[in-house]
Amino acid sequence: MTRGPLPWREAWERALYAEAGFFRTSRPAEHFRTNVHMTAFAGAIAELVRSTGARQVVDLAAGGGELLIALDPLVDGVELTGVELAPRPDAVPASIGWQPDLPDHVDGLLIANEWLDNIPCDVVELDGEGVVREVLVDPGTGEETLGEAYDSAWLRDWWPLHEPGDRAEIGETRDAAWTDAVSRVRGTAIAIDYGHTRGDRPPFGSLRSYADGREVDVVPDGSRDVTAHVAVDSVAALTGASLIRQRDALARLGLDGTRPPLELAHSDPGAYLRGLSAAGEAGELMADGGLGDFWWLVTDTLGHGTLAT
Ligand SMILES: C[S@@+](CC[C@H](N)C(=O)[O-])C[C@H]1O[C@@H](n2cnc3c(N)ncnc32)[C@H](O)[C@@H]1O
């Protein structure tokens, strides 16, 4: 383990992606429940695939392959590929491709669920003299110190700081990553993440750590996730994406959290239970204050308009 403080971006990169990093040594599903762990989510994505006529689906940051495994039986004849730094999980069938890098071209749908929030950023803070300084962190303890003055046009444009102690995560790395990904797509590109826009930036930033299903102290030591919400308006401006809340996107794809009628429990108990489970998942995926608040950044290079407002 490196001793001494590092710029946050470097410490974060090592903590998640170095040889002993968090995502190299554990699967996301061991630590948190996301959209892709619900079959209703795959059902909605299958509807999107059908309505846009996509021939290929690339899941960027595929984790344990959960989305692709659930999608496989729902989208006949569509080529499925997981792009993931971690090795192919045993559960992923041979018919699904698995590779560490994005293909040069995606003909259909590129989806990245909870990828951008794990792209490391510089972290800055306004000091008592009104100077923006880079925040440094000790990778072993999480203890922070302020480093050199930090000049950033992105900060001035997208996340100006006002009061001493105000902090920001510099979104340029996310902007660049999604711009590159979208440039490869002929069809629809969707990034899904927690985020904020200029009107509701978190004043002290949103750097967090999670492990084993709960929030823990923020320490970039490789034992836990390090994440920060995405400045989605900046990414959208660069990629020409529409910003849609997940609850609205899923409603447009036919998801409905209404419970099945009670009579069905008598006439067809199996269908009733399936309906109840689907409604429960839809409710969780579309919840206020929960997954429904996710932002979908949608770029539609062919003008399908499936998710258009
Ligand atoms: C929070 S997990 C999300 C996994 C899954 N999409 C989900 O929603 O459960 C982030 C995943 O992104 C992967 N990842 C991060 N950067 C990547 C990159 N440049 N290429 C491929 N995978 C990447 C990590 O290994 C990790 O599995």
The ligand as an ORCA input file, in Angstrom:
! r2SCAN-3c Opt
* xyz 0 1
  C     -20.844     -0.322     -9.952
  S     -20.312     -1.602    -10.980
  C     -21.735     -1.732    -12.041
  C     -21.943     -3.127    -12.562
  C     -23.280     -3.363    -13.251
  N     -23.417     -2.539    -14.443
  C     -24.411     -3.098    -12.304
  O     -25.187     -2.175    -12.527
  O     -24.516     -3.840    -11.303
  C     -19.083     -0.876    -12.032
  C     -18.397     -1.906    -12.916
  O     -17.682     -1.188    -13.929
  C     -16.542     -1.934    -14.252
  N     -15.654     -1.010    -14.986
  C     -15.149      0.152    -14.561
  N     -14.432      0.763    -15.533
  C     -14.499     -0.032    -16.610
  C     -13.981      0.044    -17.931
  N     -13.243      1.087    -18.340
  N     -14.247     -0.944    -18.780
  C     -14.991     -2.009    -18.380
  N     -15.520     -2.142    -17.146
  C     -15.288     -1.177    -16.268
  C     -16.040     -2.391    -12.905
  O     -15.131     -3.448    -13.005
  C     -17.372     -2.775    -12.232
  O     -17.684     -4.123    -12.454
*
